[in-house]
Amino acid sequence: MRRIGLPPLLVAAVVVVGGGAGGCRTSVFTDDELAMLRTFAIRGVPVPADTSNAVSDDAAASVLGKKLFFEPRFSGPLGPENDGATNGSLGAAGDTGRISCASCHDLQRGGADQRSSPAQTSLGGGYTLRNAPSIINAAYSPLWQFWDGRRDSLWSQALAPMENANEANGNRLAIAALMADKYRPDYEASFGPMPDLSALPRSGKPGEAAFDSLGSDRRDDVNRIFANVGKAIAAYERLLTSNAFAPSPFEQFLQTGDETALSPAAIRGARLFIGRAGCIECHAGPTLSDNAFHNIGAPQAGAHVPVEDLGRFSGVSLLLADTTFTRFGAFSETPPPADELVVAPDEKQVGRFKTPSLRNVAKTAPYMHDGTYADLWNVVDHYNFAGATENYAGERDVTLSPLLLSDAELGDLVEFLGALSDGDPEAAPDFPEGLVAAPTLPP
């Protein structure tokens, strides 16, 4: 939240709105305030096309992708921080086949990690170094995924956790073998004939002899299956938007004009959000995110949080090092224009992290890239004091300044943020069990 140069909105406009037993009434918002708030509406806003993924809007691929999202058999051994009993551990050290995408992205509770303890980061194969962001509405991000933007598409993002030792700790040869054993008909319905993998090792990834010793054609076969796993998951995740759920109280207000959908505190918070608190500067548009990278001075502190995190600076380096699973890579159906992804490491990127969506934010504690704040009160208080004074990398954005809000006003902002929570999932014809309930997996 930043102080911005909006003119003071002093005169209440007379605006006719529907709702309430008394029929028409006068809005508590001015015309200018209503115009700004309406830019947040998400109902009916289409998900941007992803030309790098030919099945991104294919119904069969999304059904397969949901199964793969909930499939734990992709995952490798749990590390020594798992004991099968505490901290949200999914099993004992050495157990395999316990971690799925849904393990750290609980779709019933905002799409973030509500299992791991301590909650700042996630416990998969080991403890991750950052807080798991919600994947609901992630498909709206035009390019960059992860807190540091190290992947440039939703499908390539889905692949990274699968081989990360602290996340699913799997490997692409084992994943390809599982696809051949359990998902061949579904895979071939979306992607065509699967190559014969019977002569290949059943475990291995780049950097391991079992994979590196394969001929280039065989590596390409495995990599294509691996990429298609990500593309199927992305086809499912593209359905996981606020439009697939009953509207939040705020969205109900935007649709109907009925201000009784919002509490008086939430109304005051909405006016602060677009006014003196300046939140709209970075949290704008239908997902309430500019999808850009900022350094807001979030302190690196807490269990399993590294002492230093370079954020976007390291993310750009990782993106440029990946020559396989990007929109420009061999498995991209339609590469974007050559100038679309022009990016290079720059010291100004140090300590910058992607602005998260605020939809469902009340469900997705803890907050910031490292989960340093346990509740939304501490988040808004962070901005009230223009960020932390130490324990973060790089330079805070120069536009951050103290907001000088009272405790009551901070409470109103928290109330407004709570009004951004979606309701229950709507009916989903392609998913008999519902959009977010666990599907039946092949035995």
Secondary structure, DSSP 4 states (H G I P E B T S, - for coil): -----PPP--S----EE--STT-SEE-SS-HHHHHHHHTT--TTPPPPP-TT-TTTT-HHHHHHHHHHHT--TT-----TT-BSSSTT-SSBTT--S---HHHHSBGGGTTB--S-SSSSS-BSSSB-SS-----TTGGG-SS-BSTT--BSSHHHHHHHHHH-TTTT---HHHHHHHHHHHSHHHHHHHH-PPPP-TTS-SS--TTSHHHHTS-HHHHHHHHHHHHHHHHHHHHHHTT-SGGGBPPPHHHHHHHH--GGGS-HHHHHHHHHHHTTT-GGGTS-TTTT----EE-------STT--S---BHHHHHHHHHH-SSSSTTSTT-SSPPPTTTT-----GGGBTBEEPPP-TTGGGS-SBSTT--BSSHHHHHHHHHTTS-SSS-SS---TT-------HHHHHHHHHHHHTT---SBPP-TT-TT-SSSPPPPP-
